[in-house]
Amino acid sequence: MSKHTRSSKTEPTAAEPATSQRPQWIAVAAYYRSEHRGFAEGHELEDWLEAEKEIDASLAREREEE
């Protein structure tokens, strides 16, 4: 009988799917923030940074619930 060891390089952990999708979730959240303002120019960085805060807070809450 062979033993299989778990390697973090070959098998994702529970947190990896969430963190691998983080940039896409931030982009979507930033888009909706911009849409809510009517796509007014000059707020791109603000939208992105606020979206990061929102997504990171959501991910932190999920980790706490595990």
Secondary structure by P-SEA (a helix, b strand, c coil): cbbbbbbcccccccaaaaaaaaaaaaaaaaaaaaaaacccccaaaaaaaaaaaaaaaaaaaaaaac
